Amino acid sequence: MRFFQSLPRFWRTFFLFLGLSFTASPVMDAKASSSIAVFEWTIAEALLSLDAPSVLMGNVAAFDNWTGNDYADADITDIGTQLFPNMELLSSIAPEHIFLGSSTLSVEFMP
C-alpha cells in the first residue's frame, strides 16, 4: 500500500480506473465477444499479458519489434497508426472499450 501511495496522482488514478474497468466490464465475461482498441503500447502490453480477448492497435509491426514478438500469437488487429487510426475500420469493428494514453490526449486534432 505504501508503494501505491508513493506514486504520482496520475498513475494512482490510472491504475484505479484500469482496475475498475476490468471488474465492472464485460471484457472479463467469457460469453462476451469483445475487442479493445488501444492507442498506447504500454496499455496494450498490459492487456495482452492479462489475456485480453482481442486488441486493436496501430502500428503492430513496430509493436512486435518493441516487445520482441512476445505477443505474436495474440489476437491483434492493426488499425493504422497510433495517432491516426483508420476510423472506418475502427467503427466497423465497434470495440467495447477504447483506451487512450497520456500521449494521445495531448495531441490536438484539427476539426
N, C-alpha and C positions, 0 to 999 in steps of 0.2 A: 504494500500500500504506500509506503514511503517513496518508492521509486515513481509510482504514478503521480504522486503529489509534486515531485520534483520536476516533472515535465512542464514545458510551457503550456499555457492555457489552450493554444491552438491544437496541440497534439492531444491533450486530455479530451477536448471536445470532439475531435476527430475519432478517437477510439471509442468514445461513448456512443456516438451516432452509428459508427460501424457495427458495434456490438448490438445496439438496439435494432438496426436494420435486419440483422440475422435472426434475432429472437422473435420478432413480430412479423416475419416475412414469409411468403410462400416459397421463397428460394429454398428453404430447408425442407419443404414438403415434398415427399417422393412423388406424389401424384401430379404436381405442377411441373409442366414442361416450360421452364422459364429460361430467359437469357438475360445477361447483364452487360450493358455497354460501359466500357471503362476508357477514360481518356488519360490516365496516369499509369505508367508501368508498375510503379511500386504497389498500387492498389490492385492491379491485375495479378501481380505475382502473389499477393496475399490471398486473393480469391482462388487462384488456381491451386495454391497449396492447401486450401480448405476444400478442394474438390468441388468447385462451383460447376453446375451442370453445363453451361455454355457461356463463353465470354466473347464479347465483340470488342475489338480494339483496333486501333490504327497502327500501321507500320509493323506488322507481325514479323517480317523477316529480320528487322533490326532488333525486335524484342527477343527473338530466338537467339540472335548473336549475343545480346546483352546478358541473357540468362544461361548461355552455354547449352542451348537446346534441352534444358531440364524439363520443359513442358511440351515437347514435340508431339506427344500422344494425346494432349488435351484437346478439347473441342473449342478451338479458337477460330473466329471468323474475322477476316480482315475487312475493315470498313473504310479504308482510305488512310489518311494521315492522322496524326494525333490531334492537331489543332483544327484541321479542316476535313472532317469525315464526309463520306458520301451520304448526304442526308436522305436521298431517295432510298438507298439500301437500308439505312438505319430505320426509316419509317416503315418500310415494307416488312422488316423483321419484328418491329414493335417490341423492344426489350421491356422486361418487367421493371428493371431499375437502370438508372444511368448515374454512374459515379464520376464526379468531376474532381480534379485535383486543384491544388492551390495555383499551379502554373496555368491551368486552363482558365481559372476565374480571373486572372489578371489580364487576359487578352481582351482587347476591346474590338468588337466587330462593327463593321460599317453597316448601316441599315440598307 
